């Protein structure tokens, strides 16, 4: 019998070690993720001086490399972090544009549990997530009419989302889900004594229940992002009135220091097609500058693993300094999934800004998620 004791002792010690070590290993994980998206096309926005044949990065989604980690702390409490760096796949350069910060997509830590989640750092802004979710072309900064109007400045147009699509130095509280309903509350301090009282606040509500989804969002922006360098919310006035119904290009700039914006949206999946709609209004504290944007969208399954995507957006811009400006953009495309990670897409877009000619763009591309 004594000859068995060493074996029993070994098995017992191994079981005890496994009981303490294995959960710790299972409770911690770090993942690498990202998107590589490239397109080639003939591109021209209304207001551009000429057409460009472009090999571009981010036709459907902005290319990025990201890292996510989570640790189970026990008792339903978890700690996590997210780091996300945009890059331009066509040139290999960092960021969305020259001078962009390294982790301009995400750079945050969070604690989550039964109470919801508390996130600190840089994260998607309160109005950007609903804008992505409630239009059929999603987070495309190249072809989604809603995102183009709100977040992509061109020669003929200034974007109408102040504060960037991500907020730095922010605090976000996310509620638990109540029957498909969640809310996110944001606060971003100005972090400078010279900017006393300067801050960003905002929030959104998201509801998903079967075929129906709804959203509402709001922000009050005084701080620019990713870094607050110009001490204000800069909005360029792209054209100026010089005579009766005559517009000419202008470099005149309106420099508000605050923007208030609200957005509502909804979608319903009928099976044979999914319909999308959004409406938003923004108001600035200078020159009574206002934007009103309405969108409609459609996603229709077609060709097995593919779908037809179509969207239209119209923005009306008014101010004490100029007559009403309008931008109307139509996009139709086809997205085909080669696998769960890889899809091929093609889009045709028509864009029109007051005082400028209609402009068309056409492109084909491939997106891979990893």
ABEGO torsion letter per residue (X at the ends): XAAAAAAAAAAAAAAAAAAAAAAAAAABBBBBBEBBBBBBBBBBBBGBABBBBBBBBGAABBBBBBBBBBBBAEGGBBBBBBBBBBBBAAAGBBEABBGBBABAABBBBBBBBAAEBBBBEBBBBAAAAAAAAABAAEABAAABAAAAAAABBBAABBBABBGEABBBGBBBBBBBBBGGBBBBBBBBBAGBAAABGBBBBBBBBBBBBEABBBBBBBBBBABBOABBAAGEBBBBBABBBABBGBBBBBABBBBBABBBBBBBBBBBBAGABBBBBBBBBBBBABGGBBBBBBBBBBBBBBGGABBBBBBBBBBBBBBAABBBBBBBBBBBBBBBBABAABBBBBBBBBBBBBGBBBBBBBBBBBBBBX
